[in-house]
Every structure is written in structure tokens, then in C-alpha cells.
Amino acid sequence: MFRLSAPVLLRRSLWLFPLALLLWPTVGQAHALNTDLSRLSRTDVVLTYLQLGFTHILPLGLDHILFVLGLFILDPRLKPVLWQATAFTVAHSITLGLAAAGLVTPLSSVVEPLIALSILFVAIENLLTDRLQPWRVALVFGFGLLHGLGFAGALADIGLPKHAFMESLISFNVGVELGQVTIILLAWLLVGKWFGNKPWYKQRIVVPVSLLIGAVALWWTVERVFFV
């Protein structure tokens, strides 16, 4: 299960970059659907929701970006962080699917502060530990269930075409995963590849980055509880 090396994972993931660039519109265009969903062909539905899922992460999902960076920064090797991202994707796909099917009704007033707290938790954990704990994948899976409810709120605002419900739902999830993998690969190319094995990595990179992520998450928690 864990036999793939980081270089192999990187080579197998590099094909995502051209697709990610094609899916990256301007901020003003993202999440704007000025068309009748019922008139879209299944191919158009797949491409549209793939893009919507991607842009919900990049560039619009700053909270999800910080969450993924928080996971990455503690141990910047590709294999561990990609396994965490996979657990996160499986989890958010479950709750997003349940919410889209009407089986779960997420309350944004509850979900959004909890998402901020999950980011804060990861940042604090990064400060308190020197290595990746084996149970972190299970923890990320739990947080993924929570973040999926946040994705459901955004998807509810857009809507899903009835004639291609599963196609649009799956495409949105794939777009989200593409966004997450893009963040991970960019962070690895900018930081992990060059500094991940340095003896000062913890003090000079993990600590300040985690403090910044934690401070933002703490503010979001307060803001979403008392000012929204």
C-alpha cells in the first residue's frame, strides 16, 4: 500500500498541472453559472463541475488551502501528504454526496466555525509534535467529513442538474482533488524539495508557518461564531 516512492508519485501527478491550469479561471469568473443547467450536455456538465470543484479550492478556498498546507508543512514528503489528501477526499466525498442527495442538511453557522477549528487544530499539532503521527490519516478523514459539509453549502448555491446528478457530483469532487494535489505539488516544489531535510526546517519553516495558519484560523473561528 505504501510502496510508491515520492519521485514515482510526483511523476504520476505531474499530468495534473496542465489540466489544473486549464481549470484556473479568474476570481471573478469562478462559481458563476450564467446558463440553464438543464440545457448542458453531459460532457459540458462534467467539464463545468470539474472547473467549479477546482476553483472552490484554487483560488477561492483559502480556508481549505490553509488546511492542506497545514497538513503538508509538518512532513513535506510527497507520499505521506498525498495519502492524507486521499483520506480527506474520500471523507468529503461521503458527506458532500449525502448532503447533495438531501440526506443531510448542514448548518453553515455550525459547520464553518468547526472548519476553522480544524485548521487551528492542525496548526497547533504541528507546533507540538516533531514528526507525523500514524493516526493522523484517521484524523484527517474525520476533518474531511466536516469539510465536505462546507463544500455542500457552496454546491447548494450552484445547484446540480437533475439529468446528470452523479456526473456533476463526481466531477466536482474530482475538481476539488485536483485543486488539493496542485497545492501539494506546488508546496513541495517551492519548499519540501529544497528544505524538507534541513536540520532547521522545524524552527524556521514549520513553526512560523503554523503560527500564521493558526492565527488566521483562530480569527476565522471568532469571526464565524460572533460576527456572521
N, C-alpha and C positions, 0 to 999 in steps of 0.2 A: 504493500500500500504506500509506503514512504520511500520507495527505491529510486524515484526520479531525482536526478541531481538538479541543482539550481540552474546550471547552464542549459540543460535539456528543457527545463520548464520555461526558461527565457526564450529559447529558440521556438518552442511551440506556441508561445504567446505573442511573439513579435508581429504575427499577421494581424493582430488586433489593432495595431497603430493606424494603418491606412483606413480601416473601417471606422475607427474612432474619430479620425479627422473628418471623414465624410459626414459623420453624425453630429459634429460640433457646430451648431449654428450660433448666431449672435444671441446675446441675452434677451434682446427684445423680441426675437422670433420664438424663443423656447416656450413650450407649453401653450402656444397659440394655435388653435384649430379653427380656421375660418371656412370650414366646409361641412357639408352634411355627411356624417359618418356612414349613414345607410347607403350612400352612393359610392363609397370606396370599394374597390375590388379587394379580394383577399390579399393580393400582393401589396397593394397600397396600404392596407391595414397593417401588415407585418412591418413594412418599412417605416410607416408613420409612428407606430408604437415602439419600435426599436429606437428610433430617434428620441421619442419622448422619455423613454426609460433612461437613455444615456444622458440627456440634458437635465434630468432630475438630479443626477449626480454631478455632472460637469456641464455647465458652470454653476447651476442653481443650488445644488445641495451642499451648502457649506457645512452644515452640521454632520452630514454623512461623510463629507471629505475629511473633517477633523477626526471622526470616529475611525475611519480607515487608516489615517496617518498615525493615530494613537496606537492602533494595532501594529503597524509596521515599525514604528520607531524603536520599540523595545528590543526586537530581534530582527534586524534588517535583511536577513537571509530570505531569498525568494520562496523556498519551499514551505517553511512554517507559515509565512503570512498568506500565501495562496491557499493553504489548507484552511486557515481561519476565514478567509474571504469566501471559500466554498461553503463552509458551515453557515456563514452569515447569509449567503444567497439561498441555500436550501430552506433556512428558517423563515426568511422574509417572504419567500415564495408561498409558504404554507399559509401564513396569516393574511397575506395580500389576496391569495385565492379565496380564502374563507370570507374575507370582507367583500370582495368583488361579487361573490355568489350570494351575498346578503345573509350569510350565516353568523356573521359577527359585525357589530356596529361600533367602530372605535370612536371614542370621545377625544377630540383633539385637545380639550382642556386638561385631560389626564395624560394622554399619550405624549404630547410634545414636551412637557416638563420631564417625563420619565426618560425620553430620548436624550435630553440634555444631561440628566443624571448619569445615564450610561456612558456618555463621553467623559464626564467628570470622573467616574469610577475607573475607567481605563487609564486616564491620565495619572490618577493617584497611585494605581497599581504599578505603573511604570516607574514612579518615584521610589516605591517601597521595595521593589524586587530587582535583583541583578540579572535574572535570567527568565526565560519564558517557562511558565509552569505548564505541566502536561494537561491540567484541567482547563486551560484557557479556551480551548476549542469548544468545550461544552458551554462555557460562559458566553462566548461569542454567539453560539447558537441561540441561547436564551435571549440575548440582546437583539439578535436578528428577528426573532418573533415580534419583539416590540417595535423595531424599526419598520417591519412590514406593515404594521398598522398605520405608521406615519405615511408610508408610500400609498396606502389605501386612500388616505384623505386627499392626496394630490390626484390620484387616479379617479376618484369620485367626482372631482371638479371637471375633469375632462370627459368622462363617460366612456363606455365600451360599446362598440357596435354589436347589436344582437345577432347579426348574421355571421359574425366572426369573433365570438366572445373568447373562445380559447386561444385563437391565434393572436388576438390583441393582448391578452393577459400574458401569454408566454413570451411574446415579443418584448413587452415592457420589462419583464424580468430579465431577459437576455440583455436588453439595453442597459439596465442597472448594473448587471455583472460586468459588461464591457467598460462602463464608467469606473467601477471599482478596480478592475485589473489595470486600466490605464493609469489611475492614481498610483497603484503599487509599482508599476514598471517605471514610471517617471521618478518616483521617490527613490527607487533602487538605483536608477541611472545617475541621479543627482547626488545621493547621499550614501546609500548602502554599499555600492560597488567600491567607493573610494575610502570611506571612513569606518565601515562597519567593524573591521578587525583592529582598529586603533585602540590602544590602552586607555585613551582619554575619551572614547566615544560616549560612555555613560555620562560623565560630568559635563562635557562640552556640547553634547547634542541631545541626549535623552532628557536630561534634567531641564534645560531651558525650554525645549520644545514642549515637553509635557506640562511644565508650569504655564506656558502660554495657552495650550489647549485647555488645561484645567480652569484657568481664569475666565476664558471665554465661555466654557460650559457652565461655570458657576453663575456668570451673569445671565446667560440664557435661562437657567433654571429659575432664578429670581424674577426675571422679566416675564417668563411664561406663566408663572404662578400668580404674580401680583399685578402685572401691567398689561395683560392681554384680555 
